Amino acid sequence: MHTHKKLFLSLLGSATALLASPSLLAAPVVLELDYEIPVQKNQVAFVPFAGDSVLSPIILNNLSKTELTVTSQNLPQQPRSSSELAGTLPVWQSMGIPYLVVGSTRSNRGKIVTDYEVIDVKSGRVIEGKQSLTADNNKESMRYAGHVISDKVYELITGIPGDFSGRIAYIEETGVGKEKVSRLKVMDADGENAKTITEVAGSIFSPTWSPDGNRIAYSVQRDKSYPVIYVQNVGGGGATSLTPFAGNNLSPSFSPDGSKILFSSSFEGSADIYEMSASGGQPRKITSWPSSEVQPSYAPDGKSFVFVSDRAGFNKPQIYRYEFGSGRTTKVSNSGYATSPQFNSDGSQIAFLSGRSAAIMNSSGAVTANLGNTGIDEAPSFSPNGKRVVYASKQGGKGVLTIKSLNGGESFGKSGQGVIRSPVWSSGSQ
């Protein structure tokens, strides 16, 4: 797209071209030129990395899902590094695209090394210098490397860490009643590479990630038994039972340092919130109202947690905050029916369920976004940088995971077998 602009150049008397004619020095000469400035929708030019066929499509796909607009088409050349731009920088500058991403891959002792640079086209400066990443030469490791590079490119351009290397855990249910089978699955943040972590005859509820992204806690309810909370290493191995208590043990939440777990249980009567070591042991009761208290979720600073209580009346659940230091409890939500609270990474926003609609409120309870009716009574989960959410819904009888941008990026969905529930996003630090 081109916009015509009138450019007025004021050539002052000191200009060399005018020195030859003293009579012209009496007044500045104004030239009116009509020319075209390219106005670009694209903010990032991405040159597929030299020697690579695996990483580049992943990075291009990831960045295209954000608010950044990215192109790899109709580029004037295919440089592999900033040093190859020396003579052609003006050509790139004339395109009007502010950022350029270039790179290459090489083999070193059986591993794949990727060198890449993000260039500020206007100045020709390489932002934070050359970046390098070493990955094992296998599909899994290379795919993860593509997400890590996407995170870094996004951060170098926006100043905000990317959210591509985190993973999404979710539950997939097939069959009903005694025939129900539930699978806890984990996929990459681009919807690919789904793997089953565990499979049970019965129901799995409310998975949650440990802060380091290595463990998942979740509840399992088998036929004619109470729900029990388990912790499992995502890399493999058996699950460890945490709550062998005769009650409904649900909604685990890891503390920010990963050492403790909050959960709700009815083993002493009505449902209350308990805290225990993430490796098991004796739980400590935190709430003891006569009403039901469920769905606890730690704040990112670990000093408080939010939870849901029906103390205001039957079928009028509200979200409350409990402060560990003072023991004080305050009501947070202002809507008529509020459940399933989950913080974003800095504690400034809470995703929750408002009636049957997925919504987001700020920490003082004001609703800032309404994501609409999902058809499943579950709240969205924030991505690590808080710029996107993932939630489950039903579309045409099929379970669908939707990843939605909150700041103008592209939203996309992934359908599965049967019903999909409780997606939750890990940080990318694993």
N, C-alpha and C positions, 0 to 999 in steps of 0.2 A: 504494500500500500504506500503510495507516495502523496505527499502534501505539497502543493505549491506555496512557496514563501517568497516574499519580496525582501531582498537583502539590500540594505543601504550601506555602501562602503564610503566612509568619509576619508578621502585621501588628503592628509594634511601636508602642509608645505614642506615638512622635513622629509617627505618621501623622496627617495633617490631619483625616481623617475621624473620628478618635477623640477629637480635642480637645474636641469638643462635650460629651462625656460623661466627666467626671472619674472616675466609678466604674469605667469600663472600663480606666483606666490602670493598675490594680493588677497586671494580668497580660497578657502578650501574647495576642492572639486568633489562633488557628490555624484557617484555613479550609481544608477539603479539597475540591478541585475535581477533577472528572473531565473530561478534555478530550483531544483528538486532536492528535498531532504528525505532520505528514506526513513519512514516511521515504522519501527519493527514491533510486531506483537511478540516475537521470540526474545526471551531474555538470555538464553544460554545456547551457544552453538556447541554441539558435542561431536567431536571427531572420533569415530570408532577407533579403539586402540590398535596400534600396529601389532601384528603377530597374534591377535586375539580373535576368537569367535565366540567365546563363552561369556566373558564379563560384560562386554559392551551392550548386548541386548538387554541384560538384566538392569544395568545402570540407566540406560535410556528409558526403559519401562518404568522403573522406580521414580525417576525425576519427573516423568510426564504425568504422574499421579498427584504431584504437588501443585502448589500455586505457581511454581516456576513454569514458564513455557519454554520448551526445548525443541531444537531441530537438529537433525543430522543431514538434512537435505540441501542440495544446491550450495554447498560450501565451496569457496574459491580454491581451496587446496586441502590436503590431508596431512598436516604437520604432525609429527609424533612427539615434538617437544617445543618449548618456547624458543630454543636456539634456532630452530628452523623458521621462525617467524621474522627474524631480524629485518629482512628486506621487504617483507610483504605486510607488515603491520598496518600501513595505511589502507590496504585493500580490505582488511577486516574491519578497520575503523569506519570505513565508508558504508559498511553494511548496517551500522547502527545497533549491532547486538552487543550488549555490555560485557558478557562473560564468554570465555572460550575454554573448553575442557579438552586437553590432549593427553596422550599417554602411549605406552607400549608395554608389552610383556616379554619376558625372557626366561630362559630355563637356567637354574643354578643348583647344582647338586641334587637333581631330581625334583626340586621344588620350582614353583612358578613365581617369579618376582614381577610385580606390576609397578612401574614408575608412572606417575601422572601429575599433571599440573592444572591448576585453575588460574586463568589469566584474566586480569582486568584489562579489557581491550583498549579502553581510552588511554591508559597510561602505559600499557605494555608490561605492567608489573605482574610477577607471579605471586599470588596471594599465599603468604606463609611458606613460600619456597616449594621445592620439589617434594612430593609425597611418595613413599614406597610401601608396598605391602607384600609379604611373602605368604604363599599358601601351598598346602600339599597339592600334588597333581592328581586330584580325584574330583568327581562331580560335586560331591557334598561340600568339600572345602572350597572349591572355586565358586560355587553358588553363594556361600556365606561371604567370601571375599568380595563378590559383586555388591552385596548388601552393605558391607562395611565401607567400601569405597563410595557408594551412593550416599551413606550417612555423612562422610567427610566432605564430599563435594557440596552437598546441601548446606552443611555448616559453614564452609568457607565462603559461600555466596550470601547466606542469610544471617549468619551469626548464631543460628539455632541448631543444636544437634539434630541429625536426621533420625527417623524412626523405622528404618528398613531392616536393621539387623535383629531387632526384637522378634519374638515369635508369638503366635496366637494359639492358645489352647482352647479347645471347645469339645462339646459332647455331641455325639451322633447316636440317635436312638432308632432302632428298627423293631418292629413287632409291638404287640401290646399285651398287657396282663402277664401271665406266666411265661409268655413267649418273648417278652421284651428283652432285647440285648442292647447294652449301652457301651459305647467305645469312647474312651478319652483320647483325643487326637491332638496333634501339634502340627502346625504348618508355618511356613515362612510368611512374612508380612505382606508378600505380594500374592498370597493365595495359592502358592505352589508348594510342592514337596511335602504333602500331608503324610503323617505317619501315625499309626495307632500305638499309644503308650500302654494302655491296658484295656481289657474287655471283660465285662461282667454280665451274668444273667441277672437282670434287675436294673436299678436306676443309679446313675451317677449324678451328683449335684455339685454346684458351686465350686469349680476348680479355681485355685489361686496360685500365683507364682511366688516363689521365694525371691527376695530382692536380687540375688545373683543370677537368676534365671536357670538354676540347676535343678530345682525341686518344684514339685507341684503338690499342694494339699487339696484334697477333695473328699466328699462324702459318698459312701456307697450304701444303698439299701437293697438288700436281697429279700426274696420272698419271706414274709412273716417274720421279719426281724427289724430292729431299730437301725436307723442310719448310723454308720460308723465313719469317723474321719481317718483317712490314711495320708501318709506322706510318701512320695515316690521320687526317686532320682530320674530325671528325664533321659539320661544317658543309658538307662537300663537297670536291671536288678529288681528285686521284689519290693512290694509296698509294705510299709510299717504301719501297724494300727496304733493310733494315738489315744482313742477314746473308747475303751471297752466298757462304757457306762450304759446302764439300762435306761435310755432316754433318746430323744431325737437330737443327735449330735450333727450340727449343720454349720455352714457358712464360715469356714476357717479363713483367717487373715493373718499373714506374716507381719511381724514387726519390721520396721525399716532396716534393722541390723540382722534380721533373719533368725534371731535366737528364740523368739517367742511366737505363740499363735493365740489369737483371740478366736473364740467360737461360741455358738449358742448351744445350750443343752437343757433338756427338761428332766434330767435324771434326779433332780431334787424337788420336783413339782412343776410349777409353770416354767416356761422357757426363760432362762437368764443368760447373761454374758459371762464367760469365764476366760481366764488367761492361763496358759501353761507353757512350759518349755517346748520348743519345737522338736525336741528329741523324746518327749513323753514325760510321764510323771504325774504328780498330784496337781489338779487344777485349782486356781484361786478364783472364788466367786467375786464378781465386780458389781453387778446390779442385783437388787433383790426387791423390786417392786412386785405388787401382786399381779400386775399385767404381764403380757408376754413381750420379752425383749429378744430380738433376733437380728441377724445380718450385720454383725460388727465389721468395721473396716478402719484400720489404723490410718491416722493422718501421716503424711510423709515425714514429719519431724518426730513422730513417736510420742508426742506429749499428750495426745488426745486420740479419741476414736469417735466415729459416728456409728449409729445403730438405729434400728427401727423398733418402735413400741406402739402398742394399741391402748396405752393408758388413757388417751383422750376419748376412747369409746370403741365399741365393737365395729369392725370394718372401717375404722378411721385411723389407719396407721400413719405415723409421722416420724420424721427423722430428727434425732437428738444427737448432741455431742457431749461426751464425757471427758473431763479433764483429769489426768492422772494425778497431777500435783495437788489440786484442791479437792478433788472428788465431786466437783460441781457438775451438774447436768443442765444443759440449756436446749431448748427446742430450736431447730434450724429451719425446717421446711415451713412454707406458708400455704402450700396447696392442700386441697381436701384429702388427698390420698397419695402418700409419698413413701416409696420403699426402695430397697436395693441400692443404697448409696455407695459410690466408689470415687475416691479422690483422683484428681490429676496429679502430676509429679511434683508440683510446687505447692499443692494444698489450696490453691486459689479457687478451684472449681470442683463441683461434685456432680457426677453423672448419676441419675436416679430414674425411677419410674414414677411418672405423675399420672395416676389412674392407670390407663393402659398405653400411655404414650411415653416413649423414651425422651428424656429431657436433660438439660444441664442447668444448674444454678450456681451462683457464686457462693462463697463461704458464709455469707450472711442470709442466704435463702432466697434471693431474687432470681427468678428463672431468666436465663440469658439465651437459651436456645431450646426450641421444641422440635424434636426430630420425627414426630408423628407416631401414629399407631403402628406397632410392629406385628400385632397379632400373637405375640408371645409375651407373657408377663415377666419381662426381664429388662434390666437397664443396660445401657451401652457401657463399654470399657474404653478408657482413654489410651491412645498410643503414648509411648514414652515422652515425646515432646509436647503432648497435649494438643497437637494440631489436627489430629484425626481421632475418630472413634470407630469401634467395631461393635456391631450388634446383630442378633439373630432375628429372623423374621420368617414368615410363611408367605410364599408367593406361588399361586397356582397349585396348592397342595404340597409343594416341595419346601424343604428347609433351605434357607438361604442365609449366608453370612454376608453382611454389607459392611464395607469399609468406607466411611464417609469423611470427606475433608471438611473441617470447620472454617477454613479460610480461603475458599475459592478453588481448591484443587479438585481433581476428578474423583468421583466416587465409583466404586465398582463392587460387584457381588460375586459370590462363589456358591453354587448349589451343591448339596450333598445327598446322600441316601437317607430317606426317612426324615426325622425331626432333628434339627440342629439347635443346640441350646448353649447358653452361658459362655460365649467367647470372652477370653480375657488376654490382654496383651502384656508380654513381658518386656523388660528393658533389654537393650542390646548388649549387655556386658558379659554374657556367658561365653 
